[in-house]
Every structure is written in C-alpha cells, then in structure tokens.
Amino acid sequence: MNPRPRARILPVVRVLALVVFGWYATRSVRPPDCEVTFSAFTGSDGQPLPENGEPVTWDELSERAYQDLVASGRCEPPSARWRHWIGWPRPGDARRRPGGRGFPRVPDAVRRPGPPRGS
C-alpha cells in the first residue's frame, strides 16, 4: 500500500512551516513602546550629509539614536518577537520594581514619602 504523493508531502510542509514560524518568532525586534526620533542635515537629494567624510544612511542614524536611548536607559534593548506577542516581561522590567533582580535597591527615604525617620 503506497501513500499518495499529497499524503507524503504534507508532513514535510508542516515541519517546514513550523521551522519558518520558529525562526520568525525568535528574531530580535525593538520594543513597541520605544519611539526613536532624530534629525539630520540633508543635501539637495534628501539624503543625510556625510559625517567625517563617510556617507551615512537614514537607517544608520536611526540605529545610532536607538542605541543611545538604550545606553541611557530610556528604552529597553531588543528582545525576541515572541515575548511581545505574549506580553512576557522584558529583561528591563525588573528596573520598574524597587530592588528588582540585578538593580540596586531604592533607598527607603526615596521610596517612601513622608516625614524623615527618627522625628
């Protein structure tokens, strides 16, 4: 009993679709809540002027501005696309909790408003 050609190819197509979906889901993307804005002087053609004699593109300027925001702590670093789909906490979410893992504790005087202790 020989399976039909369509029945033989269906498992291969399923595995291929799963591999492509897994590859797409694990690609790094920027957080959706991080807005990058920048400006540049342009020539008559609308392209940014060269910096130090080297031509630059809009994508390079955008990436540089994003990396500056990540370095300053105003944006989260890129994470896997699937984390955004399920709302998984990003690596920097601990920063929003006082004493989160990997970040220094916020002093009590800063965290708790009110009269100073001992008075």
C-alpha positions as a Markdown table, in Angstrom:
| # | Residue | x | y | z |
|---|---|---|---|---|
| 1 | Met | 0.0 | 0.0 | 0.0 |
| 2 | Asn | 1.7 | 3.1 | -1.3 |
| 3 | Pro | 0.6 | 6.5 | 0.1 |
| 4 | Arg | -0.5 | 9.2 | -2.3 |
| 5 | Pro | 2.1 | 11.9 | -3.2 |
| 6 | Arg | 0.0 | 14.5 | -1.4 |
| 7 | Ala | 0.0 | 12.5 | 1.8 |
| 8 | Arg | 3.8 | 12.2 | 1.7 |
| 9 | Ile | 4.4 | 15.8 | 1.2 |
| 10 | Leu | 2.0 | 17.1 | 3.9 |
| 11 | Pro | 4.3 | 16.2 | 6.9 |
| 12 | Val | 7.2 | 17.9 | 5.1 |
| 13 | Val | 5.2 | 21.1 | 4.6 |
| 14 | Arg | 4.1 | 21.0 | 8.2 |
| 15 | Val | 7.7 | 20.7 | 9.5 |
| 16 | Leu | 8.9 | 23.4 | 7.2 |
| 17 | Ala | 6.1 | 25.8 | 8.3 |
| 18 | Leu | 7.0 | 25.1 | 11.9 |
| 19 | Val | 10.7 | 25.8 | 11.3 |
| 20 | Val | 9.9 | 29.1 | 9.5 |
| 21 | Phe | 7.5 | 30.2 | 12.2 |
| 22 | Gly | 10.1 | 29.4 | 14.9 |
| 23 | Trp | 12.7 | 31.4 | 13.0 |
| 24 | Tyr | 10.4 | 34.4 | 12.7 |
| 25 | Ala | 9.3 | 34.3 | 16.3 |
| 26 | Thr | 12.8 | 34.3 | 17.7 |
| 27 | Arg | 14.1 | 37.3 | 15.6 |
| 28 | Ser | 15.1 | 40.3 | 17.8 |
| 29 | Val | 12.9 | 43.3 | 17.5 |
| 30 | Arg | 12.8 | 46.7 | 19.2 |
| 31 | Pro | 10.1 | 47.2 | 21.9 |
| 32 | Pro | 6.9 | 48.6 | 20.5 |
| 33 | Asp | 6.8 | 51.4 | 23.2 |
| 34 | Cys | 10.1 | 52.9 | 22.3 |
| 35 | Glu | 9.9 | 55.8 | 19.9 |
| 36 | Val | 13.1 | 56.9 | 18.2 |
| 37 | Thr | 13.3 | 60.4 | 16.9 |
| 38 | Phe | 16.3 | 62.1 | 15.4 |
| 39 | Ser | 17.2 | 64.8 | 12.9 |
| 40 | Ala | 20.0 | 65.4 | 10.3 |
| 41 | Phe | 21.1 | 67.9 | 7.9 |
| 42 | Thr | 20.3 | 66.8 | 4.3 |
| 43 | Gly | 21.6 | 67.6 | 0.9 |
| 44 | Ser | 19.5 | 68.6 | -2.1 |
| 45 | Asp | 18.8 | 64.9 | -2.8 |
| 46 | Gly | 17.2 | 64.5 | 0.6 |
| 47 | Gln | 19.9 | 62.2 | 2.0 |
| 48 | Pro | 21.8 | 62.9 | 5.2 |
| 49 | Leu | 25.1 | 64.8 | 4.7 |
| 50 | Pro | 28.2 | 62.7 | 5.3 |
| 51 | Glu | 29.8 | 62.6 | 8.7 |
| 52 | Asn | 33.6 | 62.9 | 8.8 |
| 53 | Gly | 33.7 | 62.2 | 5.1 |
| 54 | Glu | 31.8 | 58.9 | 5.4 |
| 55 | Pro | 28.3 | 58.6 | 3.8 |
| 56 | Val | 25.5 | 57.7 | 6.3 |
| 57 | Thr | 22.0 | 56.4 | 5.7 |
| 58 | Trp | 18.8 | 57.1 | 7.5 |
| 59 | Asp | 18.8 | 53.5 | 8.9 |
| 60 | Glu | 22.3 | 54.0 | 10.4 |
| 61 | Leu | 21.2 | 57.3 | 12.0 |
| 62 | Ser | 18.1 | 55.6 | 13.4 |
| 63 | Glu | 20.0 | 52.7 | 14.8 |
| 64 | Arg | 22.6 | 55.0 | 16.4 |
| 65 | Ala | 19.8 | 57.0 | 18.0 |
| 66 | Tyr | 18.1 | 53.8 | 19.3 |
| 67 | Gln | 21.4 | 52.6 | 20.8 |
| 68 | Asp | 21.9 | 55.9 | 22.5 |
| 69 | Leu | 18.4 | 55.6 | 24.1 |
| 70 | Val | 19.2 | 52.0 | 25.2 |
| 71 | Ala | 22.5 | 53.1 | 26.7 |
| 72 | Ser | 20.8 | 56.0 | 28.6 |
| 73 | Gly | 18.1 | 53.6 | 30.0 |
| 74 | Arg | 15.2 | 55.3 | 28.3 |
| 75 | Cys | 14.5 | 52.3 | 26.0 |
| 76 | Glu | 14.7 | 48.6 | 26.5 |
| 77 | Pro | 17.1 | 46.5 | 24.4 |
| 78 | Pro | 15.8 | 44.4 | 21.6 |
| 79 | Ser | 14.2 | 41.1 | 22.6 |
| 80 | Ala | 12.6 | 38.1 | 20.8 |
| 81 | Arg | 9.4 | 38.8 | 18.9 |
| 82 | Trp | 7.5 | 36.1 | 20.7 |
| 83 | Arg | 8.0 | 37.9 | 24.0 |
| 84 | His | 6.0 | 40.8 | 22.6 |
| 85 | Trp | 3.3 | 38.5 | 21.4 |
| 86 | Ile | 2.5 | 37.1 | 24.8 |
| 87 | Gly | 3.3 | 40.2 | 26.8 |
| 88 | Trp | 6.3 | 38.4 | 28.5 |
| 89 | Pro | 8.2 | 40.8 | 30.8 |
| 90 | Arg | 11.3 | 42.2 | 29.0 |
| 91 | Pro | 14.7 | 42.0 | 30.7 |
| 92 | Gly | 14.5 | 45.6 | 31.9 |
| 93 | Asp | 11.1 | 45.1 | 33.7 |
| 94 | Ala | 12.9 | 44.4 | 36.9 |
| 95 | Arg | 14.1 | 48.1 | 36.8 |
| 96 | Arg | 10.5 | 49.2 | 37.4 |
| 97 | Arg | 10.3 | 47.2 | 40.7 |
| 98 | Pro | 12.3 | 48.6 | 43.6 |
| 99 | Gly | 15.0 | 46.1 | 44.4 |
| 100 | Gly | 14.4 | 44.1 | 41.2 |
| 101 | Arg | 17.0 | 41.5 | 40.4 |
| 102 | Gly | 20.2 | 43.0 | 39.1 |
| 103 | Phe | 19.4 | 46.5 | 40.0 |
| 104 | Pro | 20.2 | 48.4 | 43.2 |
| 105 | Arg | 17.6 | 48.8 | 45.8 |
| 106 | Val | 15.9 | 52.2 | 46.0 |
| 107 | Pro | 16.7 | 53.8 | 49.4 |
| 108 | Asp | 13.7 | 53.9 | 51.8 |
| 109 | Ala | 13.9 | 57.7 | 52.0 |
| 110 | Val | 13.3 | 58.0 | 48.3 |
| 111 | Arg | 10.7 | 55.2 | 48.0 |
| 112 | Arg | 8.5 | 56.2 | 51.0 |
| 113 | Pro | 7.3 | 59.8 | 51.0 |
| 114 | Gly | 6.6 | 61.3 | 54.4 |
| 115 | Pro | 8.4 | 62.7 | 57.4 |
| 116 | Pro | 12.0 | 61.7 | 57.9 |
| 117 | Arg | 12.7 | 58.7 | 60.2 |
| 118 | Gly | 13.5 | 59.4 | 63.8 |
| 119 | Ser | 11.4 | 62.5 | 64.2 |
